[in-house]
């Protein structure tokens, strides 16, 4: 990877982190009845979509969305497990492993993200 080529993936990482934070705070907002979690939710989603839009300048949409939604899904499940004590059974953990495997296959084995 040359100089600057990793920047779109940095934007994608920021988008994922902001989306996971926003989704977690959405849970804490109690239907937007609590001020600070509600504010963090709104700001987090704005940052997530802006950072994702910057990543999409270079990363193909299908690849970026697969990474964003897949990794985001796994991370929010883990955050809610650790912070809120939400249960993850064997089927949920297996599903998360399949999501991670799918994202890896798309990124490592597919030529979808290659420019002609």
Secondary structure, 3 states (H helix, E strand, C coil): CCCCCCHHHHHHHHHHHHHHHHHHHHHHCCCCCCHHHHHHHHHHHHHHHHHHHHHCCCCCHHHHHHHHHHHHHHHHHHHHHHHHCCCCCHHHHHHHHHHHHHHHHHHHCCCCCCCC
